[in-house]
Amino acid sequence: MIKLTFNLKYVLLSILLFLTEVLIATVFKDIFFVRAYLGDVIVVILLYTLVKSFVIIKENRKLILGIFMFSCIVEGAQYFNIADKLGFQPGSIMYVVVGNSFSWVDIACYAVGCLLLVPFTKSKSEITV
């Protein structure tokens, strides 16, 4: 069962991760490893903390799996140029958020990010930081 909540710890962690993503996209954009890989690892962790900010979910591993599946669906949509089909202009925020190029490496990075979450979660409980 899913219940709504407001978890300040997760909200603050989400903000920190979001600011990290912004720094990666703006300040560290020329550092290939950081921009190409680290950002994709962090984004699934950001999605996890964002969901946990507002929803109590007892099955954290199912949430992680759901986030991985969602990320793969978004990546698959990039194969079909979904950002262009939705009319997003290249360089716009939504164009960057949705993405514009499919990559198996991105899926591997999402998997790494999700796997990094597993040790910090306990089945049927909250994350311990």
N, C-alpha and C positions, 0 to 999 in steps of 0.2 A: 504494500500500500504506500502511496506517495502522499506526503503531507507538506504543506507550504510552511516556510519558516523564514527567518532572517538571521543568518549566521555571520556576525561581524568578522570573525576570524577568516572565513572564506571570502568575504567581500574584500577585505584588505589584501589578502593573498591574490585575488583576481585582479585587483587594481595594480599591484606590483608586477604581476605577470604581463598584464596588458601594457604597462609602461615599458617593460623589457622588450616586448614585441615592437612597440613604436620605436624604441632606440635601435633595435636591429634593422628595422625598415628605413630609418632615416640616418642615424649616425654611423652605424656599422655596416651599411649597405654594400660597401666596397670590400669587406672582408668576406671572401667567398664562402668559407666553411660556416661562418656564423649565419649569413643570409640564406644560404642554400639548405643547410641542415638543421642547425640549432633552432631556428624559428619554427620549423615544422614539428620538432620534438616538443617545444614549449607550448605550441598552440593547443595540443590535445590536453595538456595539463591545465591550461587556462580554461578550456571548456569544462573540464571536470570541476575545478574550483568554482566556476560561475554557476553551474547547476547546483552544487552543494551549498552555495550562498543562499539559495531561495527554496530548496526542496530537501526534505529529509528522505533519503533513500536508504533502506536497510541493506540492500544487496549492492555494495559498492563495486564488486567485480562485474556485475551485470551492467552497471552504469559505464564502467570502463569499456566493456565490450560494445555497448551501444554507441559510445563516443567514437570508438575505432570504426565501427560500421558507418556512422554518419560521415566521418572524415573520408572514408573510401568512396562513399556515394558522391560527395562533393568533388573529390578528385576525379571520379569517373565522369561527372558532368563536365569537367574541364576538357576531357577528351573530345566532347561534342561542342566545345566553344560556347558554353552556356552563358558566359558573361556577354559575349557579342550578341547572342540571340535574345538576351533580356534587354538589350539596348544600352548597356553600361558603356560609357566612353572610356577608351584606354587612358589610364592614369587616374581615373576617378577612384574615390575611396571604395565604392562597391566593386569596381573592376578588380582592385587589388585584393579585397576581402574574398571574393568568390574565386579569384584566380583565373588564369588564362592558358595554362599549359599542363597537360597530363604528364605525370612522372611516376614510375614505379619506385623511384628513390624516395619520393615524398611519402608514399604509402609505407615504406620501410621506416621512415622517420616517425610517422604516426604510431607505428607499432612499437618502436623504441620508447616513445613518450608514454604510451599506455603501459608498457611493461615496467617503466620506472615508477609508475603510480602503485603498482600491485604491492610492493613491500610496505608501503605507507598506509595501506588500508587493511582493515580487519573485516572479515566477513560479518555482515550484520552489525557493523558499528561505524563510528566516525573515524576520520583520519587522525593519526597522532603525529604531530609535528614537533 
